[in-house]
Amino acid sequence: MEKIIKKIKNKTAVVGIVGLGYVGLPMAVAVARKGYNVIGIDVSDYAVTHVNAGENYIGDVDDDELKQLVSSGKLKATFDYANAKAADVIMIAVPTPLDKFQQPDSSYVRASVNSLAENVSANTLVILESTTYPGTTAEIVVPAFEEKGFEIGKNFFVAFSPERVDPGNKEYKTRNTPKVVGGVTDKCNKISKIFYEQILEAEIHTVSSPAIAEMEKIYENTFRNINIALANEMTILCNKMGLDIWEVIEAAKTKPYGFMAFYPGPGIGGHCIPLDPFYLTWKAREYGYHTRLIELAGEINNHMPEFVVNKLSRLLNKKGLSLSKSKILILGAAYKKDIEDFRESPVQQLMVELEKSDTTFDYNDPHVPIFHNELNGKKYHSVSLDNIADYDAVIIATDHTIYDYENIVSKACLVLDTRNACKNIKAENLIRM
């Protein structure tokens, strides 16, 4: 144990990072920035090729910094797990999607762990960062290394530390976001904490087990999922009552305690909030418990694209138009503003709902020039904003700051704002959700 701690502290430790996506690449850059040699391992030809060329593909990574770290030899990428032999610390940041039955798909974690187990050396620290259900580290990660003869806490060290990545957040990045760590043993916790202290400029909070850290992460995102669902349900009710939900929220925010503002929208997106709570509902069934509130929140949030389209239909009807005969422009395809990530974007379902009504539509998003809709298997291309007046209505689905909303409203026939992006604009053709 003292040997690996010494290498971590004097920065001679080699760090391997499995998975070079939205979590792995920013972490790889953060680690290399601190002077460690970093080996990125990924099965994607695109990721490995681009990293080795110093070409960035993740919004939260600085282009010039990535290029400099690669050119200096501090960061390199490979397909070959044999490179894990040289690593003293290995972080796993691979996808953990849901399958078609809304159950956790642990195949990426299992495959990466099994490949590592075939190649790692003794006295290595392995940290799983992929968001997953409570019990994953104990059920999948630990057995894989124990089967190879390693003794966890003695000559091999394992921990879980959930990623906390918020794409587009200007204040909190990988380096300054507090970290939670749950080691299998006290020694695993100690080494993990020392490692993260060298990398991050934030508090490292250790917990008693990997399962606590796994549950903590799910709790974070379930908290957000449920509170967004409450905001969305309040929106539906306020619409029926003729009340402005945005004004209601602003008024509630004046209370200095006991209230935290969450906002409605056309649905929820990203890899975390729509998916993570379902890891818990799946695991809860093992204990004979039905997570009613979590599942209800999912139903409410998943209903929002349909709610938006129904509201748009009513607005068009008031103008003597039918949805099926109208031409609609969707502004924004990313799941949140000012990023290029459209995973699980509610715009996917929004497009499907418009298709159900035989509606003609286009989309514009300067951050997402090509939009792959996983729900209908179609590919769309962002159109120009030059012909806004040709559309019967514009739906603001993502409130990118790059948009000139006053100009958009002035040219559009009708604008349905689902994000309160036009809160300071007053116009008869502008309707807030």
C-alpha positions in Angstrom: 0.0 0.0 0.0 2.8 2.4 0.9 4.4 1.9 -2.5 1.3 3.0 -4.5 0.7 5.9 -2.1 4.3 7.1 -2.7 4.0 6.8 -6.5 0.7 8.8 -6.4 2.2 11.5 -4.2 5.4 11.9 -6.3 3.4 11.6 -9.5 5.3 8.7 -10.9 2.0 6.6 -10.9 0.6 5.8 -14.3 -3.1 6.4 -14.6 -5.3 4.4 -16.9 -8.8 5.6 -17.8 -11.2 3.1 -19.5 -13.8 5.0 -21.5 -13.0 8.3 -23.2 -16.5 9.9 -23.4 -18.2 12.7 -21.5 -16.8 11.5 -18.2 -13.5 9.8 -19.1 -11.9 12.4 -21.4 -12.4 15.3 -19.0 -11.0 13.2 -16.2 -8.0 12.1 -18.4 -7.2 15.7 -19.0 -7.6 16.7 -15.4 -5.2 13.9 -14.3 -2.6 14.6 -17.0 -2.8 18.3 -16.2 -1.5 17.4 -12.7 1.6 15.8 -14.2 0.7 12.1 -14.4 1.2 10.0 -17.4 -2.3 8.9 -18.6 -3.3 6.0 -20.8 -6.8 6.1 -22.2 -8.4 2.9 -23.2 -11.5 2.8 -25.4 -13.0 0.4 -27.9 -14.1 3.3 -30.2 -11.9 4.0 -33.2 -13.2 7.5 -33.3 -12.2 8.2 -29.6 -8.7 6.7 -29.8 -7.9 8.2 -33.2 -9.0 11.7 -32.2 -7.3 11.7 -28.8 -4.0 10.6 -30.3 -4.3 13.3 -32.9 -5.0 15.9 -30.1 -8.4 16.5 -31.6 -11.2 17.3 -29.0 -14.7 16.0 -29.3 -16.1 16.8 -25.8 -17.5 20.3 -25.0 -16.1 20.6 -21.5 -12.5 19.8 -22.6 -10.3 22.7 -23.8 -9.1 22.1 -27.3 -5.6 23.6 -26.8 -5.0 21.9 -23.5 -5.8 18.4 -25.0 -3.5 19.1 -27.9 -0.7 20.2 -25.6 -1.1 17.2 -23.2 -1.0 14.7 -26.2 1.9 16.4 -27.9 3.9 16.4 -24.6 3.3 12.7 -24.2 1.3 13.0 -21.0 -1.8 11.6 -22.6 -2.3 8.8 -25.1 -5.1 6.5 -26.1 -5.2 2.8 -27.1 -7.6 -0.1 -27.8 -5.3 -2.5 -26.1 -6.1 -3.5 -22.5 -2.5 -5.0 -22.2 -1.5 -1.4 -21.5 -3.2 -1.7 -18.2 -0.2 -3.7 -16.9 1.7 -0.4 -16.7 -1.0 1.4 -14.7 -1.0 2.0 -11.0 -4.4 3.6 -10.9 -7.2 2.7 -13.2 -10.5 4.5 -13.5 -13.5 3.0 -15.3 -15.9 5.4 -17.0 -17.9 3.3 -19.4 -21.6 3.6 -20.4 -24.3 2.1 -18.2 -27.5 2.3 -20.3 -30.9 0.8 -19.8 -32.0 -2.1 -22.0 -35.4 -2.2 -23.8 -37.0 -3.5 -20.6 -35.8 -0.4 -18.6 -33.3 -2.6 -16.8 -29.6 -1.8 -16.2 -27.2 -3.0 -19.0 -24.0 -3.8 -17.1 -22.3 -5.4 -20.1 -19.9 -2.5 -20.6 -18.8 -2.5 -17.0 -18.5 -6.3 -17.0 -16.5 -6.4 -20.2 -14.1 -3.7 -19.2 -13.6 -5.2 -15.7 -13.0 -8.7 -17.2 -10.5 -7.3 -19.7 -8.6 -5.4 -16.9 -8.5 -8.5 -14.7 -6.6 -10.3 -17.4 -4.0 -7.6 -17.6 -3.5 -5.7 -14.3 -0.7 -6.1 -11.9 -0.8 -6.4 -8.1 -0.9 -3.2 -5.9 -3.2 -1.5 -8.4 -6.1 0.8 -7.5 -9.2 0.3 -9.6 -12.0 2.9 -9.3 -15.4 2.5 -11.0 -16.9 5.9 -11.9 -19.8 4.8 -14.1 -23.2 5.5 -12.6 -24.9 2.2 -11.7 -27.1 0.4 -9.2 -26.1 -0.1 -5.6 -24.2 -3.4 -5.4 -22.4 -3.3 -8.8 -18.9 -2.9 -7.3 -19.4 -5.8 -4.9 -21.2 -8.0 -7.4 -19.2 -7.4 -10.6 -15.9 -5.6 -10.0 -14.6 -7.3 -6.8 -15.2 -10.9 -7.9 -13.5 -10.4 -11.3 -10.2 -9.5 -9.5 -10.6 -11.9 -6.7 -10.9 -14.8 -9.2 -7.4 -13.8 -10.4 -6.0 -14.3 -7.0 -5.9 -10.7 -5.8 -6.8 -9.9 -2.2 -8.8 -6.7 -2.0 -7.4 -4.4 0.6 -4.1 -6.2 0.8 -2.4 -6.4 -2.6 -5.2 -4.9 -4.7 -7.5 -2.0 -4.1 -11.1 -1.2 -5.3 -13.4 1.7 -4.9 -16.5 3.3 -6.4 -16.5 7.1 -6.9 -19.5 8.4 -8.9 -18.9 10.8 -11.7 -20.3 14.3 -11.3 -20.3 15.8 -14.7 -22.6 18.6 -15.6 -22.0 19.4 -19.3 -22.1 23.2 -20.0 -21.7 24.2 -16.4 -19.4 27.3 -16.4 -18.6 27.1 -12.7 -18.2 23.5 -11.8 -15.9 21.3 -13.8 -14.2 18.0 -13.1 -11.4 19.6 -11.2 -13.5 21.6 -8.7 -16.5 19.4 -8.1 -16.5 17.7 -4.7 -16.0 13.9 -4.9 -17.6 11.0 -3.0 -15.5 7.9 -2.6 -16.5 4.5 -1.2 -13.7 2.0 -0.9 -14.2 -1.8 -0.3 -11.9 -1.5 2.7 -10.4 1.3 4.8 -7.1 1.0 2.9 -9.0 1.3 -0.5 -10.6 4.4 0.8 -7.3 5.9 2.0 -5.5 5.4 -1.3 -8.5 6.6 -3.3 -8.8 9.8 -1.2 -5.1 10.5 -1.5 -5.3 10.0 -5.3 -8.2 12.4 -5.8 -6.6 14.9 -3.5 -3.7 15.2 -6.0 -6.1 15.7 -8.9 -9.0 17.8 -7.7 -9.3 21.2 -6.1 -12.4 20.1 -4.1 -13.4 18.2 -1.0 -13.0 14.4 -1.1 -15.8 12.8 1.0 -15.3 9.2 1.9 -18.2 6.8 2.8 -18.1 3.4 4.4 -18.7 1.3 1.3 -19.0 1.3 -2.5 -22.8 0.6 -2.1 -23.3 3.8 -0.1 -21.5 5.8 -2.9 -23.5 4.0 -5.6 -26.8 4.8 -3.8 -25.7 8.4 -3.2 -25.3 9.0 -6.9 -28.7 7.5 -7.7 -30.2 9.6 -4.9 -28.7 12.8 -6.5 -30.3 12.2 -9.8 -33.6 10.8 -8.5 -33.9 14.0 -6.4 -33.6 16.1 -9.6 -35.9 13.8 -11.6 -38.7 14.0 -9.0 -38.5 17.7 -8.5 -38.5 18.4 -12.2 -41.6 16.2 -12.5 -43.2 18.3 -9.8 -42.4 21.4 -11.8 -43.8 19.8 -14.9 -47.0 18.7 -13.2 -47.5 22.1 -11.8 -47.1 23.5 -15.3 -49.9 21.2 -16.6 -52.2 22.3 -13.8 -51.3 26.0 -14.2 -52.1 25.8 -17.9 -55.6 24.4 -17.1 -56.1 27.2 -14.5 -54.8 30.0 -16.7 -51.9 30.7 -14.4 -48.2 31.5 -15.3 -46.0 28.7 -13.9 -42.9 30.8 -14.4 -44.3 33.7 -12.3 -45.3 31.2 -9.7 -41.7 29.8 -9.4 -40.2 33.3 -9.3 -42.5 34.1 -6.4 -41.7 30.9 -4.6 -37.9 31.6 -5.0 -38.2 34.7 -2.7 -38.5 32.4 0.3 -34.9 32.1 1.7 -35.4 28.7 3.1 -37.2 25.4 2.5 -37.6 25.9 -1.3 -35.3 25.0 -4.2 -36.3 26.1 -7.7 -36.7 23.5 -10.4 -38.0 24.4 -13.8 -40.4 22.8 -16.3 -39.6 22.0 -19.9 -40.5 19.8 -22.9 -39.1 16.7 -21.1 -35.9 15.6 -19.6 -32.7 14.4 -21.3 -29.1 13.5 -20.9 -27.5 10.2 -19.9 -28.3 10.6 -16.1 -31.6 12.0 -15.0 -33.9 10.0 -17.4 -32.0 6.7 -16.8 -30.4 6.6 -13.3 -33.6 6.4 -11.2 -34.6 3.2 -13.1 -31.4 1.5 -11.9 -32.9 1.9 -8.4 -36.5 0.8 -9.3 -34.9 -2.4 -10.9 -32.8 -3.1 -7.8 -35.7 -2.4 -5.4 -37.6 -5.3 -6.9 -34.9 -7.6 -5.6 -36.0 -6.5 -2.1 -39.7 -6.7 -2.8 -40.2 -2.9 -2.9 -42.0 -0.9 -5.6 -40.6 2.6 -6.0 -43.9 4.3 -6.9 -42.8 7.9 -6.6 -39.8 7.4 -8.8 -41.8 5.7 -11.5 -44.6 8.2 -11.4 -42.1 11.1 -11.8 -40.8 9.3 -14.9 -44.3 9.0 -16.3 -44.9 12.8 -15.8 -41.6 13.8 -17.4 -42.1 11.4 -20.3 -45.5 13.0 -21.0 -44.2 16.5 -21.5 -43.4 16.2 -25.2 -47.0 15.2 -25.9 -48.2 18.0 -23.6 -46.2 20.5 -25.7 -47.5 19.2 -29.0 -51.1 19.3 -27.7 -50.7 22.8 -26.5 -49.2 23.8 -29.9 -52.2 22.2 -31.6 -54.6 24.2 -29.6 -52.7 27.5 -30.3 -52.8 26.7 -34.1 -56.5 25.9 -34.0 -57.2 29.3 -32.6 -55.6 30.7 -35.7 -57.7 28.5 -37.9 -54.8 26.1 -38.6 -54.5 22.3 -38.0 -51.3 20.7 -36.8 -51.3 18.3 -39.7 -51.4 21.1 -42.3 -48.8 23.3 -40.5 -45.0 23.6 -40.8 -43.1 23.8 -37.5 -39.6 24.8 -36.6 -38.0 23.4 -33.5 -35.3 25.5 -31.9 -32.7 23.4 -30.1 -32.0 19.7 -30.2 -29.5 19.3 -27.3 -31.0 18.2 -24.0 -29.9 21.4 -22.3 -28.6 24.8 -23.4 -25.2 25.6 -24.7 -24.0 22.0 -25.2 -23.8 19.6 -28.1 -25.1 16.5 -26.2 -28.4 15.3 -27.5 -28.5 11.9 -25.7 -32.1 11.2 -24.5 -33.1 14.7 -25.6 -36.8 15.3 -25.2 -36.7 16.6 -28.8 -36.5 13.0 -29.9 -40.0 12.3 -28.5 -41.2 15.8 -29.6 -40.4 14.9 -33.2 -42.2 11.6 -32.8 -45.3 13.3 -31.5 -45.3 15.7 -34.4 -44.9 12.8 -36.8 -48.0 11.2 -35.3 -50.0 14.2 -36.4 -48.4 14.2 -39.9 -46.8 17.5 -39.2 -44.0 18.9 -41.3 -41.1 20.1 -39.2 -37.5 21.2 -39.2 -35.0 21.9 -36.5 -32.2 24.3 -35.9 -29.4 23.9 -33.4 -26.0 25.6 -33.9 -24.5 23.1 -31.5 -26.0 20.0 -33.1 -25.7 20.2 -36.9 -26.8 16.6 -37.3 -29.5 15.0 -35.0 -29.8 11.2 -34.8 -33.2 10.3 -33.4 -32.9 7.0 -31.7 -36.7 6.7 -31.3 -37.5 6.6 -35.0 -34.1 5.8 -36.4 -34.0 9.0 -38.6 -31.3 11.5 -39.1 -32.1 15.2 -39.4 -30.0 18.2 -40.4 -30.1 21.6 -38.8 -31.7 24.2 -41.1 -31.0 28.0 -41.3 -33.0 30.5 -39.4 -33.3 32.8 -42.4 -36.8 31.6 -43.2 -38.5 31.7 -39.8 -41.5 33.6 -41.2 -42.2 30.6 -43.5 -43.1 28.4 -40.5 -46.5 28.5 -38.9 -45.0 28.1 -35.5 -41.7 27.9 -33.7 -41.1 25.7 -30.6 -38.2 26.8 -28.3 -37.1 23.4 -27.0 -33.6 24.3 -25.9 -32.8 27.8 -24.7 -29.3 28.3 -26.2 -27.8 31.6 -25.3 -26.6 32.0 -28.9 -30.2 32.6 -30.1 -31.4 36.2 -30.7 -34.8 35.7 -29.2 -36.1 39.2 -29.9 -35.3 38.8 -33.5 -36.8 35.3 -33.6 -40.1 36.5 -32.0 -40.3 39.5 -34.3 -40.1 37.3 -37.4 -42.1 34.3 -36.3 -45.8 33.8 -36.8 -46.2 32.0 -33.5 -43.6 31.1 -30.8 -44.2 28.5 -28.1 -41.5 28.9 -25.5 -41.1 25.8 -23.3 -38.0 27.1 -21.5 -38.9 30.7 -20.6 -36.1 31.9 -22.8 -38.2 34.9 -23.8 -39.2 36.0 -20.3 -38.3 39.6 -21.0 -40.1 39.8 -24.3 -43.8 40.8 -24.6 -45.5 40.0 -27.9 -48.9 38.8 -28.9 -47.4 35.9 -31.0 -45.3 34.7 -28.0 -46.8 32.0 -25.7 -44.9 30.6 -22.7 -45.6 27.0 -21.8 
